[in-house]
Amino acid sequence: MGRAATKFAEFINEMKLVDLPLIDSKFTWSNNREELTFRKLDCFLVTTNLLAAKENLIQKCLRISISNYNPICLRAGMVD
């Protein structure tokens, strides 16, 4: 891990930020090539205070595949 990535990881830990599980997908991006590559490029980092206030907070992958990227949304509510 590079220096910037290490600093970012330290910041996330110090701020006690949480990456919520991604609903409806494991990945947000694919290279759409013969030899497929999948990555989770995006996430919402939330505080534990927000999680306590909004117990049903979810991070959901939106299946809008007009490209090789699927956006995500953060919402409070039941998973459909």
C-alpha positions in Angstrom: 0.0 0.0 0.0 1.3 3.4 -0.9 1.8 6.3 1.5 -1.4 8.1 0.5 -3.4 4.9 0.8 -2.0 4.3 4.2 -2.8 7.8 5.4 -6.3 7.4 4.0 -6.8 4.1 5.8 -5.5 5.7 9.0 -8.0 8.5 8.7 -10.9 6.1 8.2 -9.8 4.2 11.3 -9.3 7.3 13.4 -12.7 8.7 12.4 -14.3 5.3 13.0 -15.9 5.3 9.6 -17.8 2.3 8.5 -18.2 1.0 4.9 -21.7 -0.5 4.8 -22.3 -3.8 3.0 -23.2 -3.3 -0.6 -26.7 -4.7 -1.4 -27.5 -6.3 -4.7 -23.9 -6.6 -5.9 -20.4 -7.2 -4.8 -18.9 -4.8 -7.4 -19.6 -1.4 -8.9 -17.4 -1.7 -12.0 -16.4 -4.2 -14.6 -14.0 -3.9 -17.5 -16.6 -5.6 -19.9 -13.9 -7.5 -21.7 -13.3 -11.1 -22.6 -11.1 -11.5 -19.5 -13.4 -9.9 -16.9 -12.3 -7.8 -14.0 -14.6 -6.7 -11.3 -14.0 -4.0 -8.7 -15.8 -2.2 -5.9 -14.7 1.3 -6.7 -17.3 3.3 -4.7 -18.7 3.3 -1.2 -20.3 5.5 1.4 -18.2 5.8 4.6 -20.5 6.7 7.5 -20.0 7.4 11.1 -21.1 5.2 13.9 -23.2 8.1 15.2 -25.2 8.1 11.9 -25.6 4.3 12.1 -27.0 4.6 15.6 -29.4 7.3 14.5 -30.5 5.5 11.3 -30.4 1.7 12.1 -31.8 0.7 8.8 -29.2 2.5 6.6 -28.3 0.6 3.5 -25.8 1.1 0.6 -27.4 -0.3 -2.6 -26.0 -0.9 -6.0 -28.3 0.5 -8.7 -28.6 -1.7 -11.8 -28.4 1.0 -14.4 -25.9 -0.6 -16.8 -25.6 2.0 -19.5 -21.8 1.6 -19.1 -19.4 -0.6 -17.2 -20.2 1.3 -14.0 -23.1 0.8 -11.6 -23.8 3.7 -9.3 -24.7 3.3 -5.6 -27.2 5.0 -3.3 -27.4 5.4 0.4 -30.8 5.3 2.0 -32.7 4.5 5.1 -35.3 1.8 4.6 -36.1 -1.8 3.7 -34.2 -3.6 1.0 -36.5 -4.3 -2.0 
